[in-house]
Amino acid sequence: MAVYNLQRFKLLLVEDNGYVRRILENILRDFQFGQVTACANGQEAIKLIKDMRDNPETAGAIGLDLVITDLLMAPINGLLLARWLRTAKESPNRFVPIIMLSGAADSEYVNSARDLGATEFLGKPFSVETVYKHILEIINYPRKFIATANYFGPDRRRKQTGPLGKEMRKTRQEDITTVYSAAKAVKPKKGSADVWCFRLPNRLKEMAAGGMGGGEPGEMPANLLEDAEANLERTALNFTDWASNYLSQLAQLCAEALTKEGNRNTYFEQINLLAHELRGQGGTFGYPLITIFGKMLYECTGKGCREDDNAVDIVKAHIDAMRAVLREKIGDDGGEVGRALMGMLKEAVEKNAAAD
């Protein structure tokens, strides 16, 4: 089996949460990526790419061998960034593999990412192993690209058959034009039924294996994963401070919401975003109950949720539960203590949900 060296790889990381961005940067550097360039959102990433193209002497040089981007960001999110990378004339590499990263790994988000050209979807909370596996999947098993009048990106079908083995392809194989060059990175004209299938050399594998990979899959040196795991474990010591800060922000939003009569939509939108962040991070740092409680809060503060005083009390109950997890340093599922916290939280939610 080939042993990969990623020193020649140039990776773009786009993540709006500074804490998570630093964690991912550290993991990727532990994997020994040659160049990791980080941006805080899609707008910053697009501007950087354009600056690199127009002013390489002053802005520096950036390659796009791989992109890892968060999904929920402002003002330009990961979905819009993926669409720009796949369709814009200014995109330096429309075939670049894109790993979409999000704590909202619901089917709606996964399907949207897929339809806009994402190669892989990495759910939060992530681990060193899951990041590694997604990168390895892209290098070892690149997906052919499909171009139609309405889509340009990796083949969206992992398998050739649909549910119960039923063939879902409507286009006949003889109607597909195979393309062996990346030079024709365009879509068929609007209204056309043409389908182009791009079968390109596995450039990433050639880079990683130094031209010696052959047809067999490869892997990264085991010591790199061990180092990354150890570094992530050390970083987890700072997680409680980061999470406590988010819980303080949630508590402040609750206090402000209670002073506001009528529409509290702005407060609940911010609460929902903070819940999304907590949902995505707890499990990464050994606090899966933070992820579970964060997900519960995210789901009950979404679009169209209640905004009365009882709804605020539901948010406060989630804050209390998560503070208890951090205060007592409750890892894994928490055992009896974790089950007790879950029971009390559910009871508080049901009580306030039933109140007028």
Secondary structure, 3 states (H helix, E strand, C coil): CEECCCCCCEEEEECCCHHHHHHHHHHHHHCCCCEEEEECCHHHHHHHHHHHHHCHHHHCCCCCCEEEEECCCCCCCHHHHHHHHHHCCCCCCCCCCEEEEECCCCHHHHHHHHHCCCCEEEECCCCHHHHHHHHHHHHHCCCCEEECCCCEEECCCCCCECHHHCECCCCCHHHEEEECCHHHCCCCCCCCCCEEEECCCCHHHHHHHCCCCCCCCEECCHHHHHHHHHHHHHHHHHHHHHHHHHHHHHHHHHHHHHCCCCCCHHHHHHHHHHHHHHHHHHHHHCCHHHHHHHHHHHHHCCCCCCCCHHHHHHHHHHHHHHHHHHHCCCCCCCHHHHHHHHHHHHHHHHHHHHCC
